[in-house]
């Protein structure tokens, strides 16, 4: 068995794509994934399942969500180990001016075929970013709501699906995964 984290993109935002967390946990159980725990309404699910191809597992979850709720929701999947590595490899944590509330993780559904150099050509005042193994680390001194380099921009420039989580949420998800 492996502990996985499913990060659903774009649910429960402004009344769109409404997914109650109790129903989501029930869906995971029906699909055979044990011990599903949800954290906040943005679609963070920690669950156990057999060691599997993450792409296939994401597709299974996406099909289950479509069948149950009637709309498409991209599911970005990470193992507990990958999530832990992502957090420990964050180049901004530990810096002298680090503030947790300004740290975001932009998780990519798959590795882009487009070069990340397209991001370096634009100016992002009050923002610093670094490329990680499984995500883009984004430090926003004016907050994510004011960020110029956000998930929508990454999706447009890199041509991949992206979801964002703040540092506090990532820490809590990792804690729920048993780390």
ABEGO torsion letter per residue (X at the ends): XBBBBBBBBGBGBGGBGBBBAAAAAAAAAAAGBBGBBBBEAAGBBBBBBBBBBAAAAAAAAAAAAAAAAGBBBBBBBBBAAAAAAAAAABAABGBAABBAAABBBBBBABBBABBAAAAAABBBBGBBBBBBAABBBBBBAAEAAABABBAAAAAAAAGBBBBBBBAAAAAAAAAAAGX
